[in-house]
Amino acid sequence: MKKILLFCFIIYSQIGLSQNPNDCSNAILLCGDTDLGITPSGIGTDEFALPGNPTPICYDFRADQVWFRVEIETTGIFSFVLTPDTAQADYDFAVFGPVNDCNNLGAAIRCSSTNPSAAGVTGDTGLNDLETDVNEGPGQLGNGFLQELTVNAGEVYYIIVGLAIGQGGFSLSTSGSADLPPSPTANPVADQDVCDDFGLQDGFREFDFTPLDVDILLGQTGVSVTYHESLNDANIGVNALTFPYANTSNPQEIFVRAIRNDSDCTDYTEFIITVDDTTVVTDADPVIICSENATESFDFETIIDVLVPNSANFNVTYHLTEADAENDLNSQGSSFTATLVEETYFIKVIDPTGLSCEYVISAPLFVANPPAIATPQDLFLCDDDFDGFLNLTLSDQNMEVLNGLDPTLHQVQFYSSSIDRTGNQNALGTSITTTQNPQRIYVRVTENRTSCFEDVAYSITVRPRPVLGVQDDIIVCIDPVAPTRVSVASGFDFYEWSTSEMGANLNAIDIDQPGDYTVTVTNNFGCESSLTITALPSDIATLDDIITEDFRNGDNTAQFIVSGPGEYEFSVDNGPFQNSNFFSGLYKGFHRVRIRDKNGCGTLTQQFVVLDYQRFFTPNGDGFHDYWTFDGLSRFPDAIIYIYDRHGKLLHQMAPEGVGWDGTFVNNPLPSSTYWFTLQIPNKPLVKGFFALKR
């Protein structure tokens, strides 16, 4: 019969290296027709560092590994198959023997390190009757299997298995005609369902499992039985339970180890212990009676089916003390008087059929008064955006509602209707937007410990804010002759300006400076609105430059470059005002420009000159055009004018402030002809031209 043995070696480091099967000295003994599963962990002691243990030629075995000991009972053939849990995990092995101990293993008589993936084979490996080679690998050499062993009774062999590549455990099955030491049989036993000891009734009690030995062995001799809390402990044979033993969890699995007294051959089984029915609740939630009274009567019969499902099938009694309940003494009626002080009563439950364990339920009972809260005052709030509704934080009312109660011990919830509050549904969040005006808010305060509650309600009325019409910007002169009036709608209760002026009727103020002027208006509800009126600056213009184009024979031009905060219009020689600062068709001589601020902040008047000369003159003494002149040249006292005849002879040097040239040379009249001139004004281009003298 094959035995399935499951081993786990993850915790060996906690119990000492002497117990670790990755050491040769602690090799697992293969017994009978073994079929086991195992996950190697750790490399253990380096046996191949000993002089009598040369490293196998196919692999150095310095990875997760496990050792097995094979004791031959009868002469014959020994073979095995190793199958990885994970496909193509690369498990390598080596066989040594026959040997006496782990210090003198000698050279490996079988060694396999074929890589399944490289060789294109499965991860299975071992010894069988089909192969003739005794070594293979590494890499793609071989198929994973080697020639089986011919063995003699009394010989001992060692097998090392190492995980070269991959992960996961493996299963190992032995076969062949040679017999291995016989295994014991750990026969299964039924799970143990027992009742709790009276006392705490906490699902824990003491056990003695030794009476189970008979059922586990079923007549086997020379076999010992131990009980363990974990499969690891059972596999290794450590930490055997001593009796009486108290369970550590409920339910709990117990592992049984059966080991032959004449060898290390073992077998394992397990069973589960359960103390009482894990669905039974013996510590009932407190029964809390929410009442304004100090005492109330309560009948446990009203909730017995909640505490004891199908209570009609049980014998139920009520007691004042736990000792009375456990000992079935001093039974009481089911009704008790609850007070403001918590009292615990005890309910004994007995199954008359004896199939279920009897138990005692602890049932606390007390009266809790509703929380003493306050009704908050109705809220009258000002609208924030003129729509009649408001965003507000309901939790701002918590402190007023709680009336001094600890907010960490109470829950405050808000509802939009009494129906929602009664049904404890659709609770509002801490922040809401009102949906009607006025709106009623329903409040419930619940004490966290008792779930007792008290209800109140209050109203929220959203009052309108003053409506102020938006105003366009106004203009204020920088140096005004008179102040400018700023005003908003009248009829409100109070006005406060950013100038610190305020009053019940002060809807208008006078200003004399540009800037932003804010007024806050309060209506009869005490609600406020603010409006800012911007006063933009304006001022008389500053004339920065006059750009003239002269000497154009009556079509001279002038452009006036101005600066200032205002908007300006222009007039020349009392002509109509125009927006353009450019004028053409100007004759020579003096002119007057007027530059007016369109916002009424003043007019700038300034004289300017257009330079031009006469194209002819008639010095005949009739009083008309008797002199050749330059109008406006008096503005340039440093100007120099030279007059020449057609041959370039200098005839006259004319002063800017003089009356002009009378057409003579050395007091002798010159004849009618064309004459030339040059005009030099500092910092201006030289001007040349000609004119006619007519007699």
Order of alpha helices (4+ residues) and beta strands (2+ residues): beta-beta-beta-beta-beta-beta-beta-alpha-beta-beta-beta-beta-beta-beta-beta-beta-alpha-beta-alpha-beta-beta-beta-beta-beta-alpha-beta-alpha-beta-beta-beta-beta-beta-alpha-beta-alpha-beta-beta-beta-beta-beta-beta-beta-beta-beta-beta-beta-beta-beta-beta-beta-beta-beta-beta-beta-beta-beta-beta-beta-beta-beta
